[in-house]
Amino acid sequence: MKYLLNIIILIAFTFGSVRADKLVIPMDAGQKNHLKAYGIAFWVLEQDQEVEWLLNYEGGSFMFDHYEAIEKECLLRGVSFTSISENDANKIKDQIANPAVNADVVKLLKAPKIAVYSPKTAQPWDDAVTMVLTYAEIPYDVVFDDEVLGGKLPLYDWLHLHHEDFTGQYGKFWASYRNASWYKEQVKEAEDMALKHGYETVSELKLAVTKKIRDFTIGGGFLFAMCSATDSYDISLAAEGVDICDRMFDGDPIESGAQAKLDYTKSFAFKDFRIELNPMVYEVSSIDVNPRTRRVKEENDLFALNEFSAKWDVIPTILTQNHERVIKAFMGQTTAFNKDQVKSTVIIMGENKSLNEARYIHGTMGKGQFTFYGGHDPEDYRHMVGEPPTDLNLHPNSPGYRLILNNILFPSVKKKKQKT
């Protein structure tokens, strides 16, 4: 059935009537549904059609050849679009090409294959990435420890790390939730997985998974993480060979002098952090801003996207495309990153300078790239365990969720020759 549908769509693209030469999806404040617009761009790529991303033009608009099938898909999904002639499209490109204009055009060539690292069982919290992928109608596969350790990651272009604690401390939920049924089930599932793969502890299992993800990234993969997956991932790498887990997590006490034995050269984004050794404290390290000393009201909690040169700094420009430059902040188990502990090689794309916080960062690792985004849910300021998920039908123009989707399309970008 799916094969037949693809044939029908191909015929529509090949022989469908064309009322204008180009179809443009504006991504400025006039767009009715920014999030589903990314799904349209992804869908066009799935049909083996090229997409042009007009960076910094009308909020980062998309443009492609105008086929009737694309127009119908936009109408079906409630996405705003305009039809223009080839001549008008060239005028836009000429305007963008002007050296005085901070804009550029990049080509998207194929739909990336997406994986989400997440347990197959239900969790007591939702995940912003899987929610927005589903809402935007962008397909993805769920992978977990079996697939990662089984060498499946090279099958994918882009990997998201779901709400996960790669240090083997179960999110430091022990103090508050150790008697909850979901916590006990999570511990049992993780311990069974470790035993299955020949590891004595969950922390050893997660380290092996972390290193496989590292190899995926170094080999050219695109890694995206939010909330606790960001700092716990780097801590796991830096603590290789060091027992930082207390007895309630792995059956024995923390290794003496564990802090001094961390190797920050192994981590992706962070340096000089101190691990939180107290199992009663709901925090894994000093990377995350301290919620007890963070004095800011919700209505004043914001972060700004930094501006980059579209013609020279193409990657951060792509990842910060938006119709708003000041974004409502949101909390999580890891809310924001202490800027003093972000490596100098990492690009800070979104920050609150007055609080010395980085919220949205990007870097390279080998042939690959990674993006870390602080916080749990861009449209839920303080999301608690067990609360219902956000209904994105109520937030179709969310600038915070747009940042996630910029990363989804990033692996599709045709690489340009390095400017000299």
N, C-alpha and C positions, 0 to 999 in steps of 0.2 A: 504494500500500500504506500509506504514511504517512497519507494523507488518510483512508483507511478506519479506521485505528487511532485517529485523533483523533475520528472520529465515534463509535466504540465507547466511548471514554473519556467523551465528552460525554454519551452516553446513560446511562453508569454514574453520572455526577455528577447528572444530572437525575432519574433514576428509581431510582437505587440505594437499597437499604434503609438506614435510619439507625437505629443502635442507641442513640445518645446525641446530644445536641445539639452538643457540641464535642469536638474531638480536640486534646489538648495533647501536644506533644513537649518533655519536660523537657530542659534543657541543663545540669543540675548534674552532680555526680560520678556519679549513678546512670545516666546515659545510656550505652547500650552502644556507640553509634557517633556521636560528635559530628559528624564530618566529613560522613558521609552524611546526617545530619539536615538540613544546609544544602541538600543536593540534593533532599530531600523538599520543603522550603519552596519552592525554585526550581521544582520540578515542579508544585506546586499553583498557583503563579503562571502557569505555562504553560497551565494549564487554565482560565485566566481566573477563578480563585477568589481571594478576598482572604485575606491572611495577617496576623495580628496578632502583632507581636513584643513580648513582655513583657520590657521592659528591666529588668535587675537582679532579675528574678523567676526563681528556680531556674536561675541561670546564663544567663538570656536565652532563655527558652522561647518556642516558637512555638505559636500557637493558631489553629484555623480550624474551619469547619463540618465536622461528622463525616459523611463519605461512606464507603461501604464500599470504594470504589476507593482512597481514601487509606489506609485501614487495611491493605488488601492490599499496597499499595506499601511501607508501613513494614515489614510483615512480610517482604516479599521482600528489602528492603535491610538488614534487621537493625537497624532503628532503634526505640528504645524509645518508647512512647506510652501515654497514659491517656485514657479516655473520661469525660467529665463532663457534667452537665446544664447547661442554659442558666442556671439559678439559681446553680449553683456557679461558673460562669464570671463571672457578674455580681459574686459575692462577691469573687473574685480581683481584678476590676477596681476594686471599691470599696476594697479593701485597698491596691492600687497608687496609687489617686487620693489617698490620705491625704497631706496636705502634709508630714507628719513622716516619710514613707517615701520613701527615695531610689529611686524606680522610676517607670516610665511605660509607656504603651502607644503604639506607633506602628504605622501600617497600611502594609503592602506591597501595592502595587496591580498591578504588572505585572512580568514577567520582563525584566530588562535584556538588551540585546544586547551581547555581550562580544567583544572583539578582543584578541589577543595579538600584540604587535609582535615578530616573531622571523623569522630567516632560514628559507627553505623547505627548505634543505639541512640534513643532520644536523650537530650540533655536538658537540664533545668534552666537553660538560657538560650536565647536565639543568637543569630549571627548576622550582622549587617550585610556582609558580602553575599551570603546565600539568599538573603531576602531581596536585595536589589537585583541580583542576577535573575531570580525568578520573576520579579516584577517587570524587568526589562525584556523578559523572554529570551535570555541568553543561556544556552545549554552549558552544563558542566557535569563533571563526574566527581563522585565522592571517593577519596582514597584515604586509607589509614595505614597503620603500622605494617600490616601484611603486604600491601601494595608497595609501600616505600622500601621496605627491606627486601622485597621480591624484585626490585629493580625496575619498577613500572614508571618512575618519574620521567625518564627520557621520552616517553610517549607524549608528553605534554609540553606546551609552550609556557604556561603560566600556572603558578601554584599559589593558593591562598592558605595561610595558616589560621584555622579556626581558633576560637577561644581555647587556648591550650597552655599547660604549664610544662615546659620541656625540662624543668629541673627535677621532675619526679616528686614534687611536693603537693600535687593535687590542688594547685591554685591557692595554697595556704588557707584552705577552707576548714581545716581541722578544728580550729578553736570554736567556730560558730556552727558548723554543720556535721560534725563527726558522727552524730546519732541519726542524721537524716538518711532515709532509705536510698535516695539518689546518690549520696556520697558513698555509702557502703557499696552500692552496685558499681560505681565508677572505680573504686579501689579494687574490687574483685576482678572486674574486666581487665584493668591494667595489669594486675599481678598475673592473671591467666595468660595474657599476651606475652609478658616477659618470660614466663615459664615455657611457653610454646616456642619462643625463638631462642631459648637457651641462655637467658640472662637471669642472674640471681635477684636483681632488684629492678624496679620500674625506672629508676634514674639511669641505670645502665642501658635499658631498652631505649629510653628517650634520647640518650646521647648518641646511640647508633642511628636512630632516626634523624636526629639533628645533623649528623655528619653526611648522611645520604642526601639531605636537603641542601647542605652546603655544596656537595659535589654537583648536584643538579644545577645550582646557581652558577658555580664556577664554569661549568660546561656550556653555559649560554642561556640558562633558564631565567625566567622572570619571577621573582619572589615578592609576594605581598603579604603583610601581616598587620593585624590590629590588636589593640588592647594588650592582654597579658602575653600573647604569643610573641610580641616584639622583644621585650627585655628578657623574658625567660629563655628565648632562643639564644640570644647572645651570651647569657650567663651560662647556659649549658655548654657552649663551645669553650668559653674561657675557663670553666671548671673541669675540663676533661682530666680524668685521673684523680680528682679531688672529691672527697665525700662531703657535700655541703648539706646533706639531709639528716635531720634528727631521727631518733629511734622510732617515733610514731609513723614515719614515712618509709623507713627501710630496715628497721629492727636493730640499728646500732646508732651510737651518738655521732655527732658531727666531728669530722677529723680535726685534730688539734692544728691550729695555725692555718685553717682553710683559707682565710682572707688573703694572706700573704702569698699563697700558692696559685692564685688566679693568673692566667696568661691572657692579657688583653689583646695581644697580637692575633689571637685566634677569632676574636669577635668581629662581627660585621660593622656595627655602627657605634658601639659605645666603648668608653675607656674609663679607667680610674674609679669605677663604681665600687661601692661597698655592699656586700650581700647582707641581707637581713637574716640573722641566725636564730632569732627568737621565733619558735613555731607558733606562738600566740599572736604574733603581729601579722596582720593581713597585708603583707607587702613582701616582695622578693629581693628588692635592692634599692639603692639610692638613685637609680636611673629615673624612676617615676617621681614626680613631684610629691612632696609630703602632704597628704590631705589634711593633716592636723595643723599644719602651719600655713596652708594655702588660704589666704584671706581674700576671697572674691565672691561677690554675689552673682547669682545665675544671670541676671539681666545685664551684668557688666562683663560676663565671661565670654570673651571673644578672642579670635586669632586672625591675623592678616596673612593673605597669600603674598609672597614676595614676587616682584616683577623681574622677569628675565628677558634677555634679548632673543627674540624669536628666530632671528637669522643666525645667531651664534650659539646660544644655549638652548638648543632645540628640545632636549629631553625634559628639563624642568619646565619649559614653556608648555609642552604637551601635557604634563602631569598637573599643571595648575590652570588649565582652561576652565573658565567659569563665567557666569553672568554676574557674580558678586565677588568682591575681593576681600571683604571682611565676613568671616564665617562664625556662626554661633558655635561656641565650644560645647563639649559634652564630656562627661566623666566616664570612667571605667576602672577596672582593677588596675590598669595602667592608663593614666589620664593624659599625661604629657611628659616630655623628656627634659631633664635638667640639661640646659645647653652646655654647661661646663663639662658634661660627661659625653658629649657627642664628638666623635672623632673629626679632626679638621678636614679629612678627605670626604666627608659626608656633606651633601647639599641640604641646607635647611630651606624648605619650600613654604612652610607656614609656621608662624610663631607669634607669641605674645612677648614682645621685647620688655615691657615693663615688669613682667613676672619672670623673665629669663627662662622662658619655656619654649621648646621646640615641639610642634604638634604633628608635623608632616615632613618627613625627611626621605632622602633618596641617595643611593650610592651604587658603586659598581663593585663586583667581586668576580675576578677572573674575566671570562667572556660574558658574564651575566650581570643582572641588575636587581636591586631590591628596593622596596619602598616600605617604610614603617609609618603607621598612622595611629596616633594615640587616641584613646577613648573607645567606647563600646558601640554606641548607636548615635549617629549624627542628628537624629530627631527626637531623642529621649535623653534629657540632660543627665538624669541620675537613674539609670536602669538597674533595678534590683533583681536578684535571683528569684525566679518564679513568676515574674510579671509577664503579661501577655506581650507578644511581639508588636512592633510598630506596624500600622497599616499604611503602606506607602501610597495607597490611593489618596490619602490625605496630604501627601507630601510629594507630588509629581515634579516639583521644581526645586527640590532640596539641593542647595549648593554643597552641603557636606557630603551627600551621597554621590554627587557628580564626581568628586575627587576619586572615589573608588572606581567609577566607570572609566575615567581617563586611563587608569592603569590597565583595565581590561583590554582596551584597544591598542595600548602601547606596543605589544609584541608584533602588531600587524604593520607597523611603520616601516617603509622602505628605508634602509640605511643610506645616508648621504655620505659622499666623500668628505673627509675631514678638511675644513677650511684652514688655510695657512696664511 
